Each structure stands twice: as structure tokens, then as C-alpha cells.
Amino acid sequence: MTTLLNATITSAGTFFGQPFMAADPKQRFWPQNNNIELLFGYGSGGTSIDVFLQTSHDGGANWKDTARFGQLTTSSARAIWRASAADSVLDLDQQFAAPFSSWWRVKFTVVGSYANTTLRVNVVDGINLVPASAVPF
């Protein structure tokens, strides 16, 4: 299991997790072939949180949404397992079939101020992901 994000949510805004890449550069991470789970621990306050798994084909210069966990408002555990043909507008808790990609990160948008609220995103099955580096691929 690789933890892509482990954050405490406090204020409104758009935030980004650290980029990750495959530990073995000969392997590729395809989220549609792995179990991606989100654990949201709601404390108090806030309105909603949207969470996106993003991919970059150019070493982090440009990012594209690949999967979406939407409208988190109460404590929950979710897993993405369905695939959608959508490319830019993703249905809640769905993903599209992403092409080969080397870098991955979590983006989350928070509406409202929260207290005692946590967010964690894990890749449960599949290849080992490690923090991405600025080394060209």
C-alpha cells in the first residue's frame, strides 16, 4: 500500500499533495487496475471537499484529472473501481481509463473551514509508488 496523501483539513482553498512515480521506471501505474481508497474523517465545520487524483506526462509541468472523489461532507471510506469514458468532467467516485503516466498526485478543494478533519488517499493494490523526483524520464 502507498499513501499518496495524509492531510489535516483546516481552511478553504485548493491544495496539492506530493507527486509520486513508480519505484521501478519500467512499470507503469494504471489506477483503473488498482484499488484507490479515500478515508475522510469529519470533525466539524466546513461545507464540502472534492478530491482528485491527477497525472502528469511531463514531469509535473501540467496535470490532468484522472479520478474524482466528490462532495465529501461526512466521515466515509470510498474506493474507486468503476471506469468512465469521461475525460474532463468526472462523475463522483469514478475515473477514466488513464494512459501511461509517470507522475501522480492528489489535489483537493475545500469549501469552508474545518476542525479535527483528516483526509487520506491510498493505493491499496498494484505497483509500489515512491515520491517523484525531478530526474527526467
Backbone as a ProteinNet text record, in pm:
[ID]
protein_1_A
[PRIMARY]
MTTLLNATITSAGTFFGQPFMAADPKQRFWPQNNNIELLFGYGSGGTSIDVFLQTSHDGGANWKDTARFGQLTTSSARAIWRASAADSVLDLDQQFAAPFSSWWRVKFTVVGSYANTTLRVNVVDGINLVPASAVPF
[TERTIARY]
84.9	0	89.3	51.5	120.9	22.5	61.2	-20.9	19	-73.6	-47.6	-72.2	-159.7	-190.4	-235.3	-185.5	-230.9	-233.4	-351.4	-360.3	-463.6	-439.8	-538.3	-600.7	-733.1	-805.6	-845.5	-812.1	-849.1	-918	-863.7	-915.2	-956.4	-1034.2	-1080.8	-964.9	-975.8	-874.4	-854.8	-759.6	-721	-578.6	-557.5	-429.9	-382.2	-250.8	-190.5	-98.4	-105.2	-14.4	115.9	209.1	339.1	323.7	398.6	391.8	459.8	405.8	461.6	486.9	574.7	603.9	630.1	633.2	659.9	802.9	821	954.9	1042.5	983.8	1055	1012.3	1103.4	1063.5	1014.8	1036.2	986.1	839.6	787.4	647.1	566.6	440.8	351.1	234.9	191.7	76.7	-48.2	-140.6	-269.3	-375.3	-432.7	-527	-649.3	-687.5	-805	-778.9	-652.1	-619.2	-582.8	-602.4	-566.2	-683.1	-679.4	-781.8	-731	-797.9	-763.6	-868.9	-824.4	-921.6	-900.8	-1010.4	-1009.2	-1070.6	-1005	-1056.7	-1074.1	-1198.1	-1230.2	-1283.7	-1212.5	-1255	-1306.6	-1438.6	-1500.6	-1501.2	-1455.9	-1462	-1580.4	-1562.8	-1673.3	-1646.1	-1753.9	-1743.8	-1744.7	-1704.6	-1691.1	-1820.9	-1807.7	-1922.6	-1903.9	-1791.9	-1765.7	-1619.8	-1576.2	-1440.6	-1450.4	-1382.9	-1368.3	-1222.5	-1198.5	-1062.4	-1040.7	-927.2	-892.8	-757.9	-744.4	-615.2	-575.1	-456.1	-410.8	-285.9	-265.3	-148.2	-76.1	56.8	138.3	223.7	222.3	303	435.6	455.7	574.5	652.5	659.3	740.4	686.5	556.1	493.5	464.2	491.4	461.8	311.7	242.6	98.1	32.2	-85.2	-157.3	-297.3	-347.6	-481.1	-555.4	-681.9	-763.1	-783.6	-761.3	-776.9	-889.7	-906.8	-1011	-1064.9	-1190.3	-1252.4	-1333.4	-1309.2	-1396	-1467.9	-1601.2	-1668.6	-1757	-1767.3	-1861.5	-1855.8	-1738.3	-1724.4	-1784.1	-1877.9	-1940.9	-1944.9	-1940	-1939.3	-1833.7	-1795.1	-1692.6	-1730.7	-1633.2	-1661.6	-1532.2	-1547	-1437.9	-1491	-1416.8	-1462.2	-1351.6	-1392.3	-1295.7	-1339.6	-1243.3	-1274.1	-1248.6	-1348.9	-1333.5	-1400.7	-1484.7	-1552.5	-1472	-1485	-1418.8	-1524.7	-1496.8	-1585.9	-1509	-1575.1	-1510.3	-1490.2	-1543	-1531	-1384.3	-1354.5	-1216.7	-1192.9	-1281.7	-1258.3	-1361.9	-1483.4	-1585.2	-1606	-1562.2	-1567.8	-1687.8	-1760.5	-1869	-1809.4	-1889.5	-1842.8	-1798.6	-1687.8	-1634.4	-1610.3	-1566.9	-1533	-1399.2	-1350.1	-1224.9	-1237.2	-1148.1	-1143	-1019.5	-1015.8	-904.1	-781.4	-692.9	-575.6	-471.1	-401.1	-290.7	-168.2	-59	67.2	98.1	144.7	184.4	290.7	377.4	485.4	463.6	393	376.7	230	204	68.8	67	-43.8	-60.4	-208.8	-236.3	-373.2	-394.1	-505.7	-549.4	-680.1	-697.4	-825.6	-868.8	-998.8	-1058.6	-1152.6	-1128.1	-1202.3	-1290.9	-1419.1	-1512.3	-1546.4	-1513.7	-1540.8	-1421.9	-1431.4	-1325.8	-1365	-1267.3	-1290.5	-1207	-1248.1	-1170.5	-1169.6	-1059	-1045.5	-1088.6	-1048.5	-1087.9	-963.2	-966.3	-849.8	-889.4	-790	-809.5	-688.8	-714.7	-606.9	-645.4	-549.9	-571.2	-461.6	-502.5	-410	-428.6	-319.9	-325.4	-302.4	-404	-400.7	-332.4	-361.7	-304.6	-214.7	-130.2	-53.5	91.3	152	294.9	326.5	452.6	499	524	464	485.6	575.3	664.8	757.7	750.2	797	797.4	871.6	812.2	870.3	989.9	1082	1199.2	1202.5	1290.2	1299.9	1388	1420.3	1503	1419.6	1467.3	1390.7	1362.2	1249.6	1213.3	1202.6
-117.9	0	124	222.8	351.6	460.3	543.2	656.9	777.1	822.9	937.6	1069.7	1068.4	1190.1	1152.6	1226.8	1213.7	1355.9	1418.8	1561.3	1589.7	1695.5	1752	1872.4	1876	1981.4	2088.9	2215.2	2324.7	2439.3	2481.7	2601.9	2577.3	2671.4	2663.3	2688.7	2629.9	2652.2	2528.3	2536.4	2423.2	2385	2256.6	2207.9	2089.8	2066.9	1959.8	1875.3	1742.7	1653	1640.2	1572	1547.1	1456.5	1479.2	1388.4	1254.6	1149.1	1014.3	957.1	858.1	787.2	641.1	555.5	414	395.7	307.6	279.7	218.1	135.4	74.2	147.8	223.4	302.3	219.5	88.5	2.1	-33	-7	-33.9	95.1	81.1	194.9	170.5	277.3	271.3	307.3	216	238.6	232.7	347.3	343.2	256.6	240.1	157.5	9.7	-29.2	-167.4	-183.7	-80.8	-82.7	-31.8	-60	-10.1	118.1	228.9	357.1	384.8	405.7	431	568.1	626	754	734.6	786	781.8	925.8	965.1	1101.7	1096.8	1159.9	1166	1305.2	1318.7	1450	1483.9	1605.7	1656.2	1748.9	1874.3	1970.8	2084.3	2161.1	2277	2239	2334.7	2309.9	2286.8	2284.6	2261	2134	2123.6	2003.5	2002.1	1884.1	1865.3	1777.2	1818.3	1735.7	1694.6	1567.4	1513.4	1454.3	1487.5	1440.3	1370.4	1260.4	1201.6	1259.3	1318.3	1381.3	1311.4	1323.3	1263.8	1368.2	1351.8	1440.1	1355.5	1391.2	1321.5	1391.3	1508.5	1587.8	1629	1539.3	1566.2	1673.7	1692.8	1784.6	1923.7	1950.6	2082.8	2102.1	1997.4	2002.6	1882.4	1904.8	1798.5	1784.9	1659.8	1630.7	1543.3	1574.9	1494.5	1355.3	1253.1	1114.5	1044.7	1078.4	1017.2	1123.2	1105.5	1204.1	1136.9	1181.8	1150.7	1281.7	1283.3	1411	1432.9	1560.7	1611	1536.9	1531.9	1473	1568.4	1519.3	1604	1537.2	1405.7	1332.4	1223.4	1169.4	1064.7	951.3	905	796.5	732.5	612.1	542	507.5	542.4	518.4	451.5	375.7	312.9	336	361.5	377.4	243.9	197.1	70.3	73.3	173.5	182.3	269.8	248.3	333.9	407.9	530.7	613.1	663	681.7	733.3	884	947.2	1092.4	1133.5	1245.5	1291.7	1413.2	1508.2	1629.4	1650.9	1603.4	1612.9	1473.3	1452.4	1318.9	1307.4	1196.9	1170.2	1142.7	1163.4	1138.2	992.8	973.6	840.8	757.2	820.3	747.9	796.4	727	762.9	732.4	789.7	748.7	662.7	589.1	497.7	578.6	603.2	687.8	615.8	688.9	630.9	616.7	562.2	556.3	693.8	698.3	824.5	797.5	892.3	871.8	937.7	1048.5	1119.8	1127.7	1114.3	1115.9	1203	1271.4	1348.4	1360.5	1404.1	1429.2	1580	1624.9	1764.5	1762.5	1854.2	1860.2	2004.3	2024.8	2157.1	2157.9	2250	2258.1	2382	2364.1	2475.3	2486.9	2599	2621.5	2585.7	2622	2593.7	2471.8	2384.8	2260.1	2255.5	2170.7	2140.1	1989	1935.9	1792	1705	1742.6	1671.8	1622.5	1496.5	1437.5	1377.7	1366.9	1311.7	1225.8	1103.9	1011.9	942.4	931.6	861.8	757	631.4	518.8	446.1	393.9	296.1	162.3	77.2	-44.9	-159.5	-178.4	-288.9	-233.4	-317.1	-276.7	-248.6	-169.9	-144.8	-47	-44	43.4	183.5	285.3	424.1	490.6	577.6	649.6	797.7	886.4	1028.6	1054	1137.9	1168.3	1260.6	1248.9	1335.6	1417.8	1512.7	1598	1537.1	1410.4	1342.1	1318.8	1357.2	1333.1	1184.9	1153.8	1014.6	985.2
0	0	0	-79.9	-83.8	-43.4	52.4	92.4	7.8	-76.2	-162.3	-89.8	10.1	84.1	224.3	322.2	460.4	515.8	517.7	548.9	656.1	728.8	820.4	750.4	746.4	676.2	776.8	746.4	836.2	762.7	648.8	584.5	440.3	388.3	249.9	153.8	34	-68.9	-153.3	-244.4	-327.8	-290.4	-262.5	-211.5	-295.5	-294.7	-374.3	-286.8	-306.6	-238.3	-315.6	-256.3	-317.8	-439.5	-547.2	-662.5	-633.5	-695.4	-683.5	-822.6	-828.7	-953.3	-919.1	-1019.4	-997	-946.7	-846.8	-795	-903.1	-987.2	-1099.7	-1226.2	-1289.5	-1406.1	-1524.6	-1521.3	-1629.2	-1609.2	-1488.2	-1459.2	-1469.3	-1500.3	-1506.5	-1411.9	-1346.1	-1257.1	-1337.1	-1343.6	-1408.4	-1300.5	-1258.4	-1147.5	-1173.4	-1300.7	-1327.9	-1298.8	-1278.8	-1246	-1099.2	-1018.6	-877.5	-794.3	-665.9	-575.8	-511.4	-537.4	-477.8	-371.9	-247.4	-141.4	-80.3	-35.5	31.6	168.9	271.2	407.1	454.1	477.7	519	660.7	752.7	892.4	924	930.3	952.2	1100.3	1130.7	1267.2	1281	1235.5	1240.2	1141.5	1113.4	1025.4	879.4	795.5	652.3	579.4	445.8	358.9	277.3	204.3	123.9	79.1	36.3	-15.7	-140	-246.7	-366.6	-375.8	-408.5	-415.9	-554.3	-615.8	-749.9	-747.3	-818.9	-848.2	-983.1	-990.3	-1113	-1165.6	-1296.5	-1359.7	-1444.5	-1454.5	-1536.9	-1629.9	-1756.6	-1856.6	-1881.3	-1818.9	-1849	-1724.4	-1628	-1509.2	-1417.3	-1416.3	-1323.1	-1376.3	-1502.7	-1558.6	-1580.6	-1623.9	-1649.8	-1584.6	-1525.1	-1454.8	-1512.5	-1516.6	-1568.3	-1466.5	-1442.2	-1350.3	-1408.7	-1325.7	-1368	-1292.9	-1166	-1083.7	-988.9	-944.9	-857.1	-747.8	-625.2	-511.6	-482.3	-492.2	-484.6	-365.2	-330.7	-232	-99	-39.5	93.7	195.4	274.2	375	512.4	517.2	644.3	637	751.3	754.6	660.9	581.7	489.1	442	391.5	323.3	186.1	81.5	-54.8	-133.9	-234.2	-323.9	-467	-553.9	-695.7	-763.5	-834.7	-905.6	-1041.4	-1067.7	-1195.8	-1290.6	-1418.3	-1517.3	-1597.7	-1629.4	-1709.1	-1830.7	-1940.5	-2060.4	-2052	-1946.4	-1932.5	-1928	-1989.9	-1996.4	-1908.8	-1909.3	-1832.3	-1722.5	-1740.6	-1637.1	-1582.2	-1458.7	-1399.2	-1306.6	-1317.9	-1225.5	-1088.1	-983.1	-848	-833.3	-763.9	-733.8	-858.5	-965.6	-1087.5	-1140.7	-1239	-1304.7	-1451.8	-1532.3	-1671.4	-1690.5	-1797.7	-1823.4	-1864.1	-1769.5	-1792.4	-1877.1	-1961.5	-2036.4	-1947.4	-2003.2	-1929.8	-1872	-1751.4	-1689.4	-1586.2	-1566.8	-1473	-1338.3	-1333.8	-1207.2	-1168.9	-1036.6	-982.1	-858.1	-834.7	-711.1	-679.5	-556.8	-513	-504.5	-559.2	-547.5	-470.4	-374	-304.9	-286.6	-307.3	-296.8	-177.2	-85.8	39.9	37.6	70.5	84	232.4	292.4	433.7	521.2	648.7	746.5	829.5	853.1	925.2	1052.6	1145.1	1265.5	1283.7	1329.6	1358	1240.3	1119.3	998	925	881.5	814.7	680.3	592.8	459.9	426.6	381.7	344.7	214.7	121	-5.3	-18.7	-39.2	-50.6	-182.7	-236.3	-344.8	-277.3	-277.5	-198.7	-271.9	-398.7	-476.3	-585.3	-638	-755.5	-726.4	-811.9	-803.3	-690.6	-652.5	-547.9	-604.3	-542.2	-582.2	-479.1	-526.3	-438.7	-473	-382.2	-414.6	-546.5	-629.9	-760.6	-743.9	-838	-836.9	-964.8	-970.3	-1087.6	-1196.2	-1182.2	-1281.7	-1406.7	-1524.4	-1647.1	-1666.8	-1727	-1751.7	-1897
[MASK]
+++++++++++++++++++++++++++++++++++++++++++++++++++++++++++++++++++++++++++++++++++++++++++++++++++++++++++++++++++++++++++++++++++++++++

